[in-house]
Amino acid sequence: VWSIAMAQRSPFVTVTAIDWPKVLEVTRAMVARCGLAERYRYVAGDLGEVDFGSGYDVATLGHILHSEGLERSRELLRKTYEALAPGGTVVIGEFLVDADRRGPLQGLIFGVNMLVNTEKGNSFSFEEIREWLELTGFGNVGVVQAPAPSPLIFANKPFGV
């Protein structure tokens, strides 16, 4: 969904969509409906196993980390870092909880949902995700409230790496 909005905004945007095969079926249909098919490439498979490629300016992780758990989320951030060009940006959408895990209610309830319905999923705090990003090598980590059910976390891969 996010990539469609970016591609509609600029004719220079090309997209590599990486997801499960069944999800990409829906993505292809939506992309075609929006008249953007010629600017998309699809990579089907498990995020932990597929080759992301390299040289990307922007990578979006839209509500993915919560289902992956700590270790797999950190590995996904590492793979994303390696796939970005120097100066590239990762944008992460997540239901966040406070560092002390006392709120907000939506993030806490979502965390319970992940604990019940996934092997290792959970809700994380901005502070946790910022630490993972910084340990991976990202800089300029920040969070922006968005007109959406969750904020957006931004971080940059430094130039010269």
Residue pairs with C-beta under 8 A, 6 or more apart in sequence:
1 30
1 62
2 60
2 62
2 91
2 93
3 13
3 15
3 17
3 40
3 60
4 30
4 31
4 34
4 36
6 13
6 15
6 58
7 13
7 14
7 15
7 34
7 36
7 39
7 40
8 34
8 36
13 39
14 39
14 40
14 41
15 36
15 39
15 40
15 41
16 40
16 41
16 42
16 43
16 52
16 53
16 56
17 24
17 27
17 31
17 40
17 41
17 42
17 43
18 42
18 43
18 44
18 45
18 47
18 50
18 52
19 27
19 44
19 47
20 44
20 45
20 46
21 44
21 45
24 42
24 44
27 40
27 42
28 37
28 40
28 42
31 37
31 40
43 50
43 51
43 52
43 53
44 50
47 64
47 68
47 76
47 79
48 72
48 75
48 76
48 79
52 79
52 80
52 82
52 83
53 83
54 82
54 83
54 84
54 85
55 83
55 85
56 83
56 84
56 85
56 88
57 84
57 85
57 87
57 88
57 89
58 88
58 89
58 90
58 91
59 80
59 83
59 84
59 88
59 89
59 90
59 91
60 90
60 91
60 92
60 93
61 76
61 77
61 80
61 90
61 91
61 92
61 93
62 92
62 93
63 93
63 94
63 95
63 150
64 76
65 73
65 76
65 92
65 94
65 124
65 129
66 94
66 95
66 110
66 111
66 114
66 121
66 122
66 123
66 124
67 114
67 118
67 121
68 76
68 120
68 121
69 118
69 119
69 120
69 121
69 122
70 120
70 122
71 120
72 120
73 124
73 132
74 132
74 135
74 136
77 90
77 132
77 133
77 136
77 138
78 136
80 90
81 90
81 136
81 137
81 138
81 157
84 90
84 157
85 157
86 157
86 158
86 159
86 160
86 161
87 156
87 157
87 158
87 159
88 156
88 157
89 154
89 155
89 156
89 157
90 133
90 138
90 154
90 155
90 156
90 157
91 152
91 153
91 154
92 129
92 152
92 153
92 154
92 155
93 146
93 148
93 150
93 151
93 152
93 153
94 123
94 124
94 129
94 150
94 151
94 153
95 106
95 107
95 110
95 111
95 123
95 149
95 150
96 104
96 107
96 123
96 124
96 125
96 126
96 129
96 143
96 150
96 151
97 103
97 104
97 107
97 108
97 111
97 123
97 124
97 125
98 104
98 107
98 125
99 125
99 126
99 127
99 128
101 108
101 111
101 125
106 149
107 123
108 123
110 123
111 122
111 123
114 121
114 122
114 123
115 121
115 122
126 143
126 151
126 153
129 153
130 141
130 153
130 155
133 141
133 153
133 155
134 141
137 157
137 158
137 161
138 155
138 156
138 157
139 155
139 156
139 157
139 158
140 154
140 155
140 156
141 153
141 154
141 155
142 153
142 154
142 155
143 151
143 152
143 153
143 154
144 151
144 152
144 153
144 154
145 151
146 152
